[in-house]
Amino acid sequence: MGPTYDVCALGCVCWDMLGTVAHYPALDEKVSIGEFTQQGGGRAGTAAAAVAALGGKAAVFAHIADDEFGRHITREFDQLGVNYDGLAVHAGQSSQFAFCVSHPVSAQRTIFYKHESMPRMRADDTDLAALTDCRCLLIDTHHPDAALAAAQRAREKGLPVVLDAERPDPHLADFFALSDYIIVPANLVMALADSDEALGREHILRHKPAALVITRGAAGADMYRGDDLLHQPAFPVPQVIDTTGAGDVFHGAFAYMLALGHEAPKCLAYASASAALSTTALGGRGHLPSMAQVKALVTA
């Protein structure tokens, strides 16, 4: 009997309130909101949602509070078909939430967030057996102790580990050492070595991952495997509305394609197409593309 899930994701889940503006106000000014919506967010949460939309079986592991945002989060996972048995619910606390302001004219956005009130999850808070009951483990850096323990267990079981890291963190070297597929934005790579991307890339590659993927937004993504470089151009879409969550969708799609047994270049192409399609609506889950939609864009 094989694993229960294609992808298990451990990390951040939250509730997002999102709106569009025609222009950003200066301090002490006002601006009217155009489109407005609310939906789930967070790196691990949206990645798991992307897997489910592509047709995979996904489970998310994180923690929330028993507040209104927490109830919204679980209700949406129900609707999306994401298993959330791994969500620890804390009474009398507050879940993480964010205000996301999108500027469609420039395809840029600004996020204001407030972390959950609970301490970060630790290894002994987490069912590592359940978390590694999958074909691919996806971790972000939100719960470092739990994530590193999960990555170690996955490595012992021979499961591929996909890492989502977005900013400098004191645990990054440990994450790099335990991850097979490291997917990071270019600004993080530069931050590792005083704005020297080549040196930052060497810093990561010395851990010898199966692949390092550097995402560059509208400029596409680069994959490094040993001495080989593969550039993946960004896929064109009719209009970019909001880039919130596009990276999360990218990670989820990449992990799911790995779980299906595809080689890294195909994983990269399908992840890039998934992320591009996700930008055509407001919020990271405003448009979670299906596998048919992604395939059509890749093969167009």
N, C-alpha and C positions, 0 to 999 in steps of 0.2 A: 504493500500500500504506500502510495506516494505522499508527499507533503499536503497539508490541508490548503495552504494558500500559495498563490504565485508570488506575492510580495507582502512582507510584513514591514511596516514603517513605524519607527520609533522617533519621537521628537515633539515638535511644537504643534499644538492645535489651538485655535482661537476663534473668535467671532469678529467679522469685519463689517463695518459700516462704510459704504463707498459712495462717492458722488463725483460728478464731473463739473468743471468750471471752465468758462470761456477764457478767463485769465486769472492769474494769482493776485490776490490783494496784497498791498503793502501792510506793514504792521499798523494796527489801529484802524483798518479799513474793512469794509464789508464787500462780499460778492455773492451773487445768487448761485445756488446749486441747480444744475440742469437735471441730468438723470441721477436717480438715487436708488440704491439697493442695499440689502443686507444678506450676508452669506457666510459660510464657514471659511476659515483661512488657516494659516500656519503651514510651515514647510512640509512636515510629515503628513498633516491632515489633507492638504490639497494634493500631494503626491499620491496618497492612497485613493483619493477620489478620482484622480486621472486614470489610475490603473483600472478601477471599476468601470469607468466610462469606456475604456478600450476593450472591455470584455473580460478582464481578469478578476481573479479572486484576491481581494485585498483585506488586510487587517491593520488597524492602527493601534498603537500603544502610546499612551500619554497620560496626563491627568488634567482634570477639570474640577470645577466646584459645582455644588448643587444650586447654583444661582440661575437666573434667567438665561444668561449667555450659555451656560453649560447645557441647559435643556435644549436650546436652539441647536447647539453643536451635535448632540446625539440624535435629535430628530432629523437633521439633514443627513447624517451618516446612514440612518435608516432608509431614507428616500433614495440615497445613492447606491445602496447595496454594499456598503463598507462595514465589515465586522468591527465592532468597538468593544468587545468583551475585555480588551486590554486597557480600557480607560478607567483609571482609578478616580472615583468621585469623592471629593472632600467636602464635608459638611461645614457650613459657616464660613466658607472662604469665597474668593472671587476668581472667576476664570479670566484668562487673558483676552483682551479685546483691542481693536484698532480702528482708527479713523483713516480712511484712504481717500486722498483727493487726486483725481486724475485730470490731466490737461491734454485732451485729445489732439489739439493743434500741434503740440510738440512731441506727443507720445511719451510724455514723462509723468511721473506721479510722486506724491509726497505722502509718507505714512507717519501717523502719530500713534503710538501704541503704549499700552500699560501691561506689564507682565502680570501673570497670575500671582496670587498672594501666598501660594504654597511653596515650600522649598523644592528644589529640583529633585527629580526621581533619582534614587540610588539603585545600585545593583540588587540589593536585597529587597527592594520594593517591586521587583519585576520578575515575572515568570519567564525565565530565559528559555525554557523548553518550548513554551507556547510561541514565544517571539521568533524562534528559529524553526518553527514548523512551516517552512516555506521553501521556495526555490531561489529566492533572492531576498536579502535583507537590505533595507534602506534606512540609513540613520542620518539625522542632522545633529548639530552640536548643542541643542537646547538642554538636554539632560546628559552631560558628559559621562558621569560615573556609570549610569545605566547603559548608555550607548556603547561605551568601550567594553563593558562586560558582555554585551550582546554580540559585538563584533568578534570578540575573542571566542565566544561559543560558536558563532557561525564559522569562523576559521577552522575550529576543531572538527566541525561537521562537513567541511568542504563546500560551504555555501558562499557564493559571491556576495561581497559587501559593497554597496554603493554609498558614497559619502556626499552629503550636501553641507558644505561649509561656506559661509558668506562673509565672515569678518574675522580679524585676528582674534585668537583665543589661546589662553595658556596651555590648552590641551591639544593644540593642533598637531604637534609632532606625534603624539600617541594615536590620534585619529588617522593620520597619514600612514603610520606603520601598520595599522590593522585593517586598512581599506584596500579593496582590489580596484575599484573604479572611483577615482576622485574627480568630482565635478564641481568646479569653483569658478566664480567670476574673475575677469581679468584684474579688477581693482584689488581683489584679495591677493592675487599672485604678486602684484606690484608692492603691496603693503608689507609683504614678507621680507623685502630686500630694498627698502628705501627707494621705491619707484623704479627699480631695475627689474623688469619683467623676466629677462633671461636668467638672472640670478635667482629670482624667486621660483622660477620653474625648476631650476636645478635643485633647489632646496626641497621641492616636493618629489622630484623624480629619483632622488637618492634613496627613497624608501621603496623603490622598484614596484610601483603598482602595475597591474595589468594594463591600465590606461589612465592617463590624465587628460581630462577634458576642460578646456578653458572657454567659458562662454563670453560672448562679446556683444550681446544684444543684436541690433540691426546689422552688425558686421559679421554675424554668424558665430561659429565655434571652431576651435582647433583641438584635435585629438593627438596626443603624443603617446606612442607605444614604442618604448626603447628609443631607437634613433629615427623612427618613422614619424612623419607628420602628415595628418590628413585634415584639410580644411573643409568645413561644411558651411557653404553660404546660407544665409538666412532665406527662408522660403517667403515669397511674396504673398501678401493677403490683400484683399480689397481696401481695407482701412484698419489701422491700428487704433483701437479705442482706449485700451488700458493695458499696461504691461504688468500690473500687479499679479503675482502668482505664476507668471510665465516660467520662471526658473523652477518653481515647484512642480509644475506640469512636466517640464523637461526631465527632471529627475525621476518622476514616477513612470513616465513612458520609457525612459532608458532602462530602468530596473525591470519593467514588465517584459521588454523585448529580450533582455538577458534571461529572464525566467523562462521564456519560450525557447531558449537555446540558440538565439541568433548571434552572429558575430558582431563585434564591437562597431564596425562601420555602419551596418544596418541599424543597430541600436541608436547610433548618433543621428542618422538621417531621420528616423521615425520620431526621436525625441525632439529634434529641431522643428519638424513639421507640426507636432503636437503643440509645442510652445507657441509657434506662430499663429496657429488657429485659435489658441486661447486668448490672444490679444484682441480679437475682434468683438469682444463684449466686455462689459464692466465687471471687474473682479476676477480672481483666479479661477472661480468656478462658474462664471457667467456663461462660458461656452467650453465645456469639457468635450473634446472631439471624440468621435467613435473611431474604431480601427478603419472602417471603410472610408471615412473622411480623410484620415491621415494618409492612408495608402493612395487615395486619389491625388492628394497634393504631392506626395513623393514621386509618383509615376507620371505626373502631368507633363 
